[in-house]
Amino acid sequence: MTKVLTFNVEVEGLEDKIWRKIEITNRRTVAELAYTILATFSSLAYHLYIVKYKDKVYDGWGDIEEDYDSVPPINAIITKLGNLGLQENDTMKMEYDMGSTITFKITYLNSREFEKGNGNHYPYIMDGQGSGIIDDISNETLKDIIEDIDKTGEATYQALCMDGRRMKPYDYRIFDLKKNNLQVRRYFSKIKNGYEVYG
């Protein structure tokens, strides 16, 4: 039976500034939840990711960094969210870019019955705050940039846009829910293909 799962996703250390509430069906995979996160948080999606849940590590390659060699990886591309045995308030961690790691805290909130006719509706961003992340920097560096914006009121750090071509000032304070959902719709399949077809 198809269910709609709701997750709260926060950038670790910046939980009150950059977060999303995401709906996705239980028939989607752990990898597809990761792609949704990369899309909604404006990532360039060109680094490796892993998802940790209950002492297990999920990735899409079957080989992960040396730090995790003691834990056999599980294929995120074929593992359905509905098969994880999620309980309300269970938490997962997603690490993106193993060099300058950005860590997301993912909390499973609840589920509800899937309504027929909404097949193309999910994944869907219900709510959120903060424009997203910057590739190639860690949580700590991102926190420093945000603290500087809060202190000066100005956004001066130049970051690449999702198209990978344009630079613009990074201002975490800007968030438009409608535009963010359009962004997820535009980039989700591209990110999925990048990791699963061309990666």
C-alpha positions in Angstrom: 0.0 0.0 0.0 1.4 3.4 -1.0 1.8 5.9 1.8 3.0 9.5 1.9 5.9 9.9 4.4 6.7 13.3 6.0 10.3 14.2 6.9 11.7 17.2 8.6 15.2 17.9 7.2 17.6 20.4 8.8 21.1 21.5 8.1 23.0 20.4 11.2 24.1 23.3 13.4 21.7 25.6 11.5 18.4 23.9 12.4 16.6 27.2 13.1 17.8 28.8 9.9 17.8 26.2 7.1 15.2 23.4 7.0 12.5 21.8 5.0 9.4 19.7 5.6 9.3 17.1 2.8 6.6 14.7 1.6 7.6 11.7 -0.4 6.0 8.3 -1.0 7.2 5.1 0.7 7.7 3.6 -2.8 10.6 6.0 -3.4 14.1 5.0 -2.5 16.6 6.2 0.1 18.6 7.6 -2.9 15.5 9.5 -4.1 15.0 11.1 -0.7 18.7 12.2 -1.0 18.1 13.6 -4.4 15.1 15.6 -3.1 17.2 17.0 -0.3 20.0 18.0 -2.8 17.4 19.7 -5.0 15.5 21.5 -2.4 18.7 22.8 -0.6 20.1 24.1 -4.0 23.0 21.8 -4.1 25.1 21.4 -7.3 24.8 17.6 -6.7 28.3 16.7 -7.9 29.7 15.1 -4.7 29.1 11.7 -3.1 26.5 11.3 -0.4 25.7 8.7 2.3 22.6 8.2 4.5 23.0 6.7 8.0 20.1 5.1 9.8 20.3 2.7 12.7 24.0 1.9 12.4 23.6 1.2 8.6 25.1 3.2 5.8 23.3 3.7 2.5 25.0 4.9 -0.7 24.5 4.5 -4.4 27.9 3.1 -5.3 28.7 0.1 -3.0 32.0 1.7 -2.0 32.3 4.4 0.5 35.1 6.4 2.2 37.7 4.7 4.3 36.1 6.1 7.5 33.1 3.8 6.9 34.9 0.7 5.8 33.9 -1.2 9.0 30.2 -0.8 8.0 29.2 -2.7 4.8 27.3 -0.2 2.6 23.7 -0.9 1.5 22.5 0.2 -2.0 20.4 3.3 -1.5 19.2 3.1 -5.2 17.3 -0.1 -4.6 16.3 0.4 -0.9 12.7 1.6 -0.7 11.8 4.0 2.1 8.9 1.8 3.0 11.3 -1.1 3.8 13.2 0.8 6.4 10.7 0.1 9.2 10.6 3.8 10.1 9.0 4.8 13.5 7.8 8.3 14.3 10.7 10.6 15.3 13.3 8.3 14.0 16.3 10.2 12.8 18.7 9.7 9.9 21.9 11.6 8.9 22.8 12.5 5.4 26.4 13.5 4.7 27.1 15.2 1.4 30.7 15.8 0.1 33.1 13.8 2.1 35.8 16.5 1.9 33.9 19.6 3.1 31.0 17.7 4.6 27.5 19.2 4.9 25.4 17.1 7.2 21.6 17.0 7.2 19.5 15.8 10.1 16.4 13.9 8.8 13.5 13.2 11.2 10.7 11.0 10.2 7.5 12.7 11.4 4.5 10.6 10.2 2.7 8.9 7.3 -0.7 9.1 5.7 -2.6 7.2 3.0 -1.7 8.1 -0.6 -4.6 9.8 -2.5 -5.0 8.4 -6.0 -4.4 10.9 -8.8 -1.4 12.5 -7.0 1.3 10.3 -8.5 3.3 13.3 -9.9 2.8 15.4 -6.8 5.7 13.8 -4.9 8.3 14.6 -3.7 6.8 17.8 -2.4 8.1 20.5 -0.2 5.5 21.5 2.4 7.4 24.2 4.2 10.8 25.5 4.8 13.2 28.3 5.7 16.6 29.3 4.3 17.7 29.3 0.7 19.9 26.2 1.0 23.6 25.2 1.1 26.8 26.1 -0.7 28.8 23.3 -2.3 32.4 22.7 -1.3 32.1 24.1 2.2 31.4 22.4 5.6 28.6 23.1 8.0 31.0 25.1 10.2 32.0 27.4 7.3 28.4 27.8 6.2 27.5 28.8 9.8 30.3 31.4 9.7 28.9 32.9 6.5 25.4 33.0 8.0 26.6 34.6 11.2 28.4 37.3 9.1 25.1 37.9 7.2 23.2 38.2 10.5 25.8 40.6 11.9 26.3 42.9 8.9 22.9 42.5 7.2 24.7 42.0 3.9 25.2 38.9 1.7 28.7 39.1 0.1 29.7 35.5 -0.4 29.5 34.6 -4.1 28.2 31.0 -4.8 27.4 29.1 -7.9 23.8 28.6 -8.8 22.3 25.2 -9.5 22.8 25.5 -13.2 26.6 25.6 -12.4 27.2 28.6 -14.6 26.1 31.8 -12.8 27.4 33.3 -9.6 25.2 35.2 -7.2 25.5 36.4 -3.6 24.5 33.7 -1.2 21.7 35.0 1.1 20.2 32.3 3.3 17.3 34.5 4.3 15.7 34.2 0.9 13.2 31.4 0.6 10.1 31.1 -1.7 8.1 27.9 -1.2 6.5 27.9 -4.6 9.8 28.5 -6.4 11.5 25.9 -4.3 8.9 23.3 -5.4 9.4 24.3 -9.0 13.2 23.9 -8.4 12.7 20.4 -7.0 10.5 19.4 -10.0 13.1 20.8 -12.4 16.2 19.3 -10.9 15.1 16.0 -9.2 15.3 13.9 -12.4 18.5 15.6 -13.5 20.1 14.8 -10.2 18.8 11.2 -10.3 20.2 10.7 -13.8 23.5 12.2 -12.8 24.0 9.8 -10.0 22.4 6.7 -11.4 22.9 6.9 -15.2 25.9 9.1 -15.9 27.7 8.8 -12.5 
